[in-house]
Amino acid sequence: MGRVLVIDDEPNLRMVLELALSGAGHEALIAENGLKGLEKLNEGYKPDVILVDLNMPKLSGKDFVMELRKNPHYNDISILILSGSMPGTGEFPPKDTYQGIVSKPFDLNELLDLTESLCRSNEFLSVS
């Protein structure tokens, strides 16, 4: 299984994702915003996949992804965007900076399947 960093400002969603990912055998680490997510990475945590919400205080998901992709050390980390927004809006980072999108509300089993797939590949995956 993989190492997954979950970045979302919603406490209940973070808790559900942490429990579900851990229950599926993944190592899950939680951050409540993009700045905290960057701190975890700078402390040496190297996930296989990052699940990141777009709309967060302090550092949005888009800005987090753009900052992350500036560092080539993190280029092999797959990113799965969690969002209630439609792709193509200004809230999204460029398409080549992330590997998939999960639209909120989402099916938890589908999210787990996508996460597992991303732990093994870098295909673009999307769930509507």
CORTA-V375078 format. One line per field, one symbol per residue. phi: phi as a letter, one per 40 degrees, with the letter a starting at -180 (. if undefined). A space follows every 10 residues. Layout:
phi->???
//
This chain:
phi->.bbbbbbacc dccdcccccc ccccgccbbb bcaccccccd ccchcbccbb cbcccacgac cccccccccc bccbccccbb cbacccdgcc cccddccaba bbcccbcccc cccccccccb abccbabc
//
